[in-house]
Amino acid sequence: MPRHRGNPNWGRPMPPYQCVATEFEIAAKHLHLTPGNYASSVQLRRWCERNKNRRYIPEWLLKEWGILVEVHYGFDAA
């Protein structure tokens, strides 16, 4: 039996990329929130304050609540 070598998918189009929800979207869904009532949620605000430097949070929401994100890159983070 001959040995098949190489990529069997060569020349075929790439499969479509599936979108993955961000941690923020997962937290909002867990709290049963819609984008219209993000700003009025106390629990979501607490989550955002705890995770502001580690997770994606929409900029408009950070401005709404006045939360400042500390941005550090490289060796300055220590």
N, C-alpha and C positions, 0 to 999 in steps of 0.2 A: 504494500500500500504506500503510495507516495506521500511524503511529508509536506504539509501545507506551510508555507513560510510567508512572512510579511503581514501587513495589516489587512484583514478581511474587509474593512470599511473604506479602503482607499478609493477615492473618487466619488464617494457618496456624500450628500450634504450633511452638515452637522445637525444633530437633533436640536430642537428648540430648547432654549435655556428656560428653566423654570424659576420663577421669582420666589424668593424666600422672604418671609416676613422679618422685620427687624425686631429687636428685643422690645423697643418702645411699642410697636404695633401689637406684639404678643401681650404686653402688660395692659394695654388699653382694652384689648379684646377680653382678657381675663376679668377686667373690671366692668365689662359690658358697656363700654363707652363708644360714642360716635364722635367724629371729629368736631361736631358742633358743640359738644359739652366737655371737651378736654380741659378747657381753661377753668371750668367750675368744679372740677374734681379735686378734692383734698388728697385722696389716696394717690392719684396720679402725680400730683405735685410733690408729695413726699418721695415717691419713687424717682422722680426726675432729680430732686435735690440730692438723693443718695447716689445716683448713677450719672450725674451730669458730666463727669470727666471720663467715663468709661463707655457709655452707650450713646447711640444717636438719639437726639431729641430735636424735633423740628425747631428751627430758629425762631419762627414767629411765636412759638409757645414760650421759649426762653425769654424773649423780649416782653411778652405779656406778663410773665411772673417776675421779671427783673432778676433772673438767675444768671450769674456770670460763670462762664466756663474757663477753667485754668488750662491753657494750652502749653504743653511742654514737649519738646522734641529732643532726641539724642541724649547726651550726657547731662543736660540741664535739668532733666526730670528728677534727679536724685536729690 
